[in-house]
Amino acid sequence: MKILALSDVHGDRTFIRQMAERGAQEKVDLVILAGDIVDHNGDVHGLIGPFKEKGLEVAVLPGNHEGLAEIGFFVEKYKVKNLHGYTIKKGDVGIFGCGYADIGIHQLDEDEFFATLKQAHDSLKDVKKKLMVTHVQPNDSIIGLKMPGWGSSGVRRAIEEFKPDIHICGHIHETHGIEEVIGTTKVINVGKTGRIIEI
């Protein structure tokens, strides 16, 4: 399964069109937008359409710059999949996620991060590989620059307990493209790079 994953687009429609073209060229099975899709004004237009015009399946979750209203618009208008507390199963791969972050208007506490991921994870059946998607990064991570108080202990607990094969996140712009390993899980800050991930 081939995925094009990105986050922290912040309304950059030129970048979105470039990524839609790349997704089509790479013949990806799924595009994942891992939060902070809209700009600071909350403008939702022109951010999903380019992918759908290329016939690409899209999944989204909210970051700290959008809430369920914006995600609901994407789901209703473009028939994208909402990953916040939900799952997608494609073949033997199960994908589950939790949006929002630890700062900003749209945020969760650590128990909420973990509970949302657990609820989604526990609904996955008969999968051989697991991909976990969040907007916020795990705490005590290279991706979070090892800064005390940065990142989510709830997300880290989910990685350690559910052992997904891959965890993708965003949020920290300075470390986009960085990978690390927590336990047996490869953790990737996909950021505004447009990463192709095969699982």
Summary of the structure (lengths in Angstrom):
residues: 199
radius of gyration: 15.0
end to end distance: 5.4
largest distance: 42.7
contacts: 752
relative contact order: 0.18
helix: 30%
strand: 26%
